[in-house]
Amino acid sequence: MNPMGIIGRWFWLAFIAITLLGSAYCYATTRTLVREKPELEKGYRALIRGYAIWGNIPWVVMGFGIVIGKVPSMFHFFRPRDGNPYVIAFFVTVIVLWILGTYWLIFRGGAKMIATHPGFLNVDIKNPALIILIWFACLAGGTIAVITMFTVDIPVPN
């Protein structure tokens, strides 16, 4: 198998590894903060666990489609316009996570939780409104990327 084939078939595992490494990094960097303020430990644990679990759902969906042979490679996820149901499932998963994340940040106190737990994801923003603003800026970028993938004829490498 050529290198592009290997990357296309298994790179979703790298996304999972990166998410888990990010979770481990958050855990390591917040240990000092927990020693200083033990009352924050439960919140950090919930944030890190949530990041590790929810952050990997799209990559598991991607990997499932590739491993069972319904999507030839990761590169086909840049072409949802082709209508592959496994690729569409990936995008539905991402959009549902965006909706749930927005709901959690605004209505379930997520922005306040992040603001009161400095250092999570290397962020130390004390203003929940600013966290929400950054979230919406990221959503705007993600939405533009999704619209682009659905509308532009992106070539898939062989």
C-alpha positions as CSV (number, residue, x, y, z in Angstrom):
1,M,0.0,0.0,0.0
2,N,1.3,3.4,-0.9
3,P,1.9,6.1,1.8
4,M,-1.2,8.1,0.8
5,G,-3.3,4.8,1.1
6,I,-1.9,4.2,4.6
7,I,-2.6,7.8,5.6
8,G,-6.1,7.7,4.1
9,R,-7.0,4.5,5.8
10,W,-5.5,5.0,9.3
11,F,-5.1,8.7,9.9
12,W,-8.3,8.8,11.9
13,L,-6.4,6.9,14.6
14,A,-3.9,9.8,14.8
15,F,-6.9,12.2,15.5
16,I,-7.9,9.9,18.3
17,A,-4.4,9.8,19.7
18,I,-4.1,13.6,19.4
19,T,-7.3,14.1,21.3
20,L,-6.2,11.6,24.0
21,L,-2.8,13.2,24.2
22,G,-4.5,16.6,24.6
23,S,-6.6,15.2,27.5
24,A,-3.5,13.8,29.1
25,Y,-1.7,17.2,28.7
26,C,-4.7,19.0,30.3
27,Y,-4.6,16.5,33.2
28,A,-0.9,17.0,33.7
29,T,-1.0,20.8,33.5
30,T,-4.0,21.1,35.9
31,R,-2.5,18.9,38.6
32,T,-0.6,21.9,40.1
33,L,-3.8,24.0,40.0
34,V,-5.7,21.1,41.8
35,R,-3.1,21.0,44.5
36,E,-3.6,24.7,45.1
37,K,-7.4,24.5,44.9
38,P,-8.6,20.9,45.5
39,E,-12.2,22.0,45.2
40,L,-11.7,22.3,41.4
41,E,-10.6,18.7,41.0
42,K,-14.1,17.4,40.2
43,G,-14.7,20.1,37.6
44,Y,-11.3,19.5,35.9
45,R,-12.0,15.8,35.8
46,A,-15.4,16.3,34.2
47,L,-13.9,18.7,31.6
48,I,-11.0,16.5,30.7
49,R,-13.2,13.4,30.5
50,G,-15.8,15.2,28.4
51,Y,-13.1,16.4,26.0
52,A,-11.6,12.9,25.7
53,I,-15.0,11.2,25.1
54,W,-17.0,13.8,23.1
55,G,-13.9,14.9,21.2
56,N,-13.3,11.4,19.8
57,I,-16.9,10.6,18.6
58,P,-16.4,12.0,15.1
59,W,-13.1,10.2,14.7
60,V,-14.7,6.9,15.8
61,V,-17.5,7.4,13.2
62,M,-14.9,8.2,10.6
63,G,-12.8,5.1,11.5
64,F,-15.9,2.9,11.5
65,G,-16.8,3.9,7.9
66,I,-13.3,3.3,6.7
67,V,-12.6,0.0,8.6
68,I,-15.8,-1.7,7.4
69,G,-14.9,-0.7,3.9
70,K,-17.8,1.7,3.2
71,V,-15.5,4.7,2.8
72,P,-12.3,4.2,0.7
73,S,-10.2,6.6,2.7
74,M,-10.2,9.6,5.0
75,F,-9.9,11.9,2.0
76,H,-13.4,11.0,1.0
77,F,-14.7,12.9,4.0
78,F,-13.7,16.1,2.1
79,R,-16.4,15.1,-0.4
80,P,-19.8,14.9,1.5
81,R,-21.4,16.1,-1.7
82,D,-21.0,12.6,-3.1
83,G,-23.7,11.4,-0.6
84,N,-21.9,8.5,1.0
85,P,-24.1,7.8,4.1
86,Y,-21.0,7.1,6.3
87,V,-19.5,10.4,5.4
88,I,-22.8,12.1,6.0
89,A,-23.0,10.4,9.4
90,F,-19.7,11.9,10.2
91,F,-20.9,15.4,9.4
92,V,-24.2,14.9,11.3
93,T,-22.1,13.8,14.3
94,V,-20.0,16.9,14.1
95,I,-23.0,19.2,13.8
96,V,-24.9,17.5,16.6
97,L,-21.7,18.0,18.8
98,W,-21.7,21.6,17.8
99,I,-25.3,22.0,18.9
100,L,-24.7,20.1,22.1
101,G,-21.6,22.1,22.8
102,T,-23.4,25.4,22.3
103,Y,-26.3,24.3,24.5
104,W,-23.8,23.2,27.3
105,L,-21.8,26.4,27.1
106,I,-24.8,28.8,27.2
107,F,-27.6,27.0,29.0
108,R,-25.8,24.4,31.2
109,G,-23.0,26.7,32.6
110,G,-20.2,25.3,30.5
111,A,-18.7,28.7,29.7
112,K,-18.7,29.6,33.4
113,M,-17.2,26.2,34.2
114,I,-14.3,26.8,31.8
115,A,-13.8,30.3,33.1
116,T,-13.6,29.0,36.7
117,H,-11.2,26.2,35.8
118,P,-8.1,28.1,34.4
119,G,-5.7,26.1,32.3
120,F,-8.2,23.7,30.8
121,L,-7.1,23.4,27.2
122,N,-4.4,25.9,28.0
123,V,-7.1,28.6,28.3
124,D,-7.2,31.2,31.1
125,I,-10.2,33.3,30.2
126,K,-12.2,34.6,33.2
127,N,-15.1,36.0,31.2
128,P,-17.7,33.4,30.2
129,A,-19.1,35.8,27.5
130,L,-15.7,35.9,25.8
131,I,-15.5,32.0,25.9
132,I,-18.9,31.9,24.1
133,L,-17.8,34.5,21.6
134,I,-14.7,32.5,20.8
135,W,-16.9,29.4,20.5
136,F,-19.1,31.1,18.0
137,A,-16.1,32.3,16.0
138,C,-14.8,28.7,15.8
139,L,-18.3,27.6,14.8
140,A,-18.3,30.2,12.0
141,G,-15.0,28.8,10.7
142,G,-16.3,25.2,11.0
143,T,-19.5,26.1,9.2
144,I,-17.6,27.7,6.4
145,A,-15.4,24.6,6.1
146,V,-18.5,22.3,6.0
147,I,-20.3,24.4,3.4
148,T,-17.1,24.5,1.3
149,M,-16.8,20.7,1.5
150,F,-20.5,20.3,0.4
151,T,-20.3,22.8,-2.4
152,V,-16.8,22.6,-3.9
153,D,-15.6,19.7,-6.0
154,I,-12.5,18.8,-3.9
155,P,-10.4,16.1,-5.6
156,V,-9.5,13.0,-3.7
157,P,-5.9,11.7,-4.1
158,N,-5.5,8.2,-5.5
